[in-house]
Amino acid sequence: MSAANVPDGDLELAPSRKRIHFVDILGLGAGILPFFLSFSSMKSVSATVTVDGKVVETVEQASHVDYIALGGGGLALLCGLAGLTLVRRARSKGERVALTVGTVALGAF
């Protein structure tokens, strides 16, 4: 059904022709970007315990944060949740659900 054949009041209810929505492109792009681009920081802390001048134990802790992955993953998750709202309006619900699940999976990874 084309927009020309839909009465004026029902234009919002007309099914969309687009299969891939902007939300899908944004979410998939944000989910894939961290695989190619990284902006990270590492922090290392070391503690040594000495008793009577002898080293008893040395503990090292390191943490790594990738800011591109955090931002991209969060944006992909939000786009995936927004994609769930588009399932009701989609002609091909299987494609819509697959795109949404793929976007959420990339965001969670």
C-alpha positions as CSV (number, residue, x, y, z in Angstrom):
1,M,0.0,0.0,0.0
2,S,1.6,3.3,-1.0
3,A,1.2,6.6,0.8
4,A,-0.8,7.9,-2.2
5,N,-3.5,5.3,-1.6
6,V,-3.9,5.9,2.1
7,P,-6.5,8.4,3.4
8,D,-5.1,11.5,5.1
9,G,-6.0,10.4,8.6
10,D,-4.4,6.9,8.3
11,L,-1.0,8.0,7.0
12,E,0.6,7.2,10.3
13,L,-0.8,3.6,10.2
14,A,0.6,2.9,6.7
15,P,3.5,0.4,6.8
16,S,6.9,1.7,6.1
17,R,8.7,0.7,3.0
18,K,12.1,0.9,4.6
19,R,13.4,-2.3,6.1
20,I,16.5,-0.9,7.7
21,H,15.8,2.0,9.9
22,F,18.3,4.8,11.0
23,V,18.3,3.3,14.5
24,D,19.6,0.0,13.1
25,I,22.4,1.6,11.1
26,L,23.4,3.7,14.1
27,G,23.3,0.8,16.5
28,L,25.1,-1.6,14.3
29,G,27.8,1.0,13.5
30,A,28.2,1.8,17.2
31,G,28.5,-1.9,18.0
32,I,31.1,-2.6,15.3
33,L,33.2,0.5,15.8
34,P,35.0,-0.7,18.9
35,F,36.4,-3.7,16.9
36,F,38.3,-1.2,14.7
37,L,38.9,1.8,17.0
38,S,40.1,1.9,20.5
39,F,40.8,4.7,23.1
40,S,41.8,3.0,26.3
41,S,43.6,3.6,29.5
42,M,45.4,1.2,31.8
43,K,46.0,1.6,35.5
44,S,48.3,-0.6,37.5
45,V,48.7,-0.6,41.3
46,S,51.3,-2.6,43.2
47,A,51.6,-3.2,46.9
48,T,54.4,-4.9,48.8
49,V,54.2,-6.2,52.3
50,T,57.4,-6.4,54.3
51,V,57.9,-7.9,57.7
52,D,61.2,-7.4,59.6
53,G,62.9,-6.2,56.3
54,K,61.8,-9.3,54.3
55,V,59.3,-9.1,51.4
56,V,56.4,-11.3,52.4
57,E,54.0,-10.6,49.6
58,T,53.7,-8.5,46.5
59,V,50.2,-7.8,45.1
60,E,49.6,-6.3,41.6
61,Q,46.3,-5.1,40.3
62,A,45.8,-3.9,36.7
63,S,42.6,-2.4,35.2
64,H,41.9,-1.6,31.6
65,V,39.1,0.7,30.3
66,D,38.2,1.2,26.6
67,Y,36.1,4.3,26.4
68,I,35.1,3.7,22.7
69,A,33.8,0.2,23.6
70,L,31.9,1.5,26.6
71,G,30.2,4.3,24.6
72,G,29.6,2.2,21.5
73,G,28.2,-0.7,23.5
74,G,25.9,1.5,25.4
75,L,24.7,3.3,22.3
76,A,24.1,-0.1,20.5
77,L,22.1,-1.3,23.5
78,L,19.9,1.8,23.4
79,C,19.4,1.5,19.7
80,G,18.5,-2.2,20.1
81,L,15.9,-1.2,22.7
82,A,14.6,1.5,20.4
83,G,14.5,-1.1,17.6
84,L,12.1,-3.2,19.7
85,T,9.5,-0.4,19.4
86,L,9.7,-0.7,15.6
87,V,8.8,-4.5,15.7
88,R,5.0,-3.8,15.8
89,R,5.1,-1.6,12.7
90,A,7.4,-3.7,10.6
91,R,6.2,-5.7,7.6
92,S,8.8,-8.4,8.0
93,K,8.9,-9.0,11.8
94,G,11.6,-11.7,11.4
95,E,14.1,-9.2,9.8
96,R,13.2,-6.6,12.4
97,V,13.8,-9.0,15.3
98,A,17.0,-10.3,13.8
99,L,18.4,-6.7,13.4
100,T,17.3,-5.9,17.0
101,V,18.9,-9.0,18.4
102,G,22.1,-8.4,16.4
103,T,22.3,-4.8,17.6
104,V,21.8,-5.8,21.3
105,A,24.3,-8.7,21.0
106,L,27.0,-6.3,19.6
107,G,26.2,-3.8,22.4
108,A,26.5,-6.5,25.1
109,F,29.7,-7.9,23.7
